[in-house]
Amino acid sequence: MLNIETFKTIVENTPLISIDFVIRNKKNKILLGKRVNKPACNFLFTLGGRVYKNEKLDDAKKRILKDEIGLNIEEYNLKFIGIFEHFYDDSFADDNITTHYVNLAYEINVSYIQDLPKEQHNEYTWLSLYEIMNSKVVHKYVKEYFKIRGENE
């Protein structure tokens, strides 16, 4: 694991690669969490995480899905949504250091999720597409996952 100063230098000078999951339940509602860390602090956002150096994408998807959501990837069929760019004016380290993510988004349908972790998100909610697209607390980058597919309710 990187020490904080090394990671700060990386964030300041290079893009990060991340994976996000659009998680839908049987009622077609999407799970979002209120972020507790910068960037996008206090916004509702999809759940996901960074890809580590030398980590294969399939391994990253498996790890992130297990660590962030408590699900085993083998039990679900992931649908690739697309590649997105996320640019933030701040970072975990400093308001004057920007963050750039290259984000791979996937959709997953679930029937049940239990005991979600509180490290990255302190509140969780299931929202309809209409609620997401019309909310001021849902981050604009989340809305892009639906716009690209023509889901603009």
C-alpha positions in Angstrom: 0.0 0.0 0.0 1.2 3.5 -0.8 2.1 6.0 1.9 0.0 9.1 1.9 2.7 11.4 0.5 3.4 9.1 -2.4 -0.3 8.9 -3.2 -0.6 12.7 -3.0 2.1 13.0 -5.6 0.4 10.5 -7.8 -3.0 12.3 -7.6 -1.3 15.6 -8.3 0.5 14.4 -11.4 -1.4 11.5 -13.0 -4.9 10.3 -13.6 -6.3 7.5 -11.5 -8.2 4.5 -12.8 -11.4 3.6 -11.0 -14.4 1.3 -11.3 -17.9 2.2 -10.3 -21.0 0.0 -10.0 -24.5 1.1 -10.9 -26.4 -1.2 -8.6 -30.1 -1.8 -9.4 -32.6 -3.7 -7.3 -35.8 -5.5 -8.4 -37.8 -2.3 -8.1 -35.3 -0.7 -10.7 -34.0 1.7 -8.0 -30.3 2.5 -7.9 -28.1 2.4 -4.8 -26.1 5.5 -4.0 -24.0 6.5 -1.0 -23.3 9.9 0.5 -19.5 10.4 0.1 -17.6 11.3 3.2 -14.2 12.0 1.5 -13.0 14.4 -1.1 -13.5 14.6 -4.0 -17.3 14.8 -4.3 -17.6 14.9 -0.5 -21.3 15.1 0.6 -22.6 14.1 -2.8 -24.6 11.0 -3.5 -22.4 8.7 -5.7 -22.3 5.2 -7.0 -20.1 2.7 -5.1 -16.7 1.8 -6.4 -13.0 2.2 -6.0 -9.5 2.6 -7.5 -7.6 0.0 -9.5 -4.2 -0.7 -7.9 -0.9 -0.9 -9.8 -0.3 -4.4 -11.3 -3.9 -5.4 -10.5 -5.8 -6.9 -13.4 -9.2 -5.3 -14.1 -11.1 -8.5 -13.3 -9.3 -8.8 -10.0 -10.0 -5.1 -9.2 -13.7 -5.6 -10.0 -13.8 -8.6 -7.7 -12.0 -6.8 -4.9 -14.0 -3.6 -5.1 -17.3 -5.4 -5.3 -16.4 -7.5 -2.2 -14.8 -4.6 -0.2 -17.3 -1.8 -1.0 -20.5 -3.7 -1.4 -20.0 -7.1 0.2 -20.9 -9.1 -3.0 -19.1 -11.9 -4.7 -18.6 -11.2 -8.4 -19.1 -14.8 -9.4 -22.8 -14.5 -8.4 -23.6 -11.6 -10.7 -23.6 -10.7 -14.3 -21.8 -7.4 -14.8 -22.8 -5.2 -17.8 -20.2 -2.7 -19.0 -21.7 0.8 -19.4 -18.6 2.7 -20.6 -15.5 4.7 -19.9 -15.9 8.1 -18.3 -13.6 11.0 -17.3 -14.1 12.6 -14.0 -12.4 15.9 -13.2 -12.5 17.4 -9.7 -11.2 20.7 -8.5 -10.0 19.2 -5.2 -8.6 16.0 -3.9 -8.4 13.9 -0.7 -5.2 15.7 0.2 -5.8 19.4 -0.6 -8.3 21.8 -2.0 -5.7 23.1 -4.4 -4.8 19.7 -5.9 -7.2 18.5 -8.6 -8.2 14.9 -9.1 -8.6 13.2 -12.5 -10.2 9.7 -12.8 -10.6 7.5 -15.8 -13.6 5.6 -14.7 -15.0 2.2 -15.9 -18.6 1.9 -15.1 -20.6 -1.4 -14.8 -24.2 -2.2 -14.0 -25.2 -5.0 -11.7 -28.7 -6.2 -10.7 -29.1 -7.4 -7.1 -31.9 -8.7 -5.0 -30.4 -8.1 -1.6 -27.5 -6.2 0.0 -26.6 -6.2 3.7 -24.3 -4.3 6.0 -22.7 -1.7 3.7 -19.4 -0.3 4.9 -19.1 3.3 6.2 -15.5 4.2 5.2 -16.4 5.9 1.9 -20.1 6.6 2.3 -21.9 7.3 5.6 -25.5 7.0 4.3 -27.0 4.9 1.6 -30.2 5.3 -0.4 -32.1 3.6 -3.2 -33.4 6.2 -5.8 -35.4 5.9 -8.9 -33.9 7.2 -12.1 -36.3 10.2 -12.0 -35.0 11.0 -8.5 -31.4 10.7 -9.6 -31.7 12.9 -12.6 -33.6 15.6 -10.8 -31.6 15.7 -7.5 -29.1 18.4 -6.6 -27.3 16.1 -4.2 -26.6 13.4 -6.8 -23.3 14.2 -8.4 -23.3 15.1 -12.1 -20.9 12.3 -13.0 -23.5 9.7 -11.7 -26.1 11.2 -14.0 -23.7 10.7 -17.0 -24.0 6.9 -16.5 -27.6 7.1 -17.5 -27.5 9.9 -20.1 -25.0 7.9 -22.2 -27.7 5.2 -22.6 -30.6 7.5 -23.2 -32.0 7.1 -19.7 -32.9 10.8 -19.1 -36.1 10.6 -17.1 
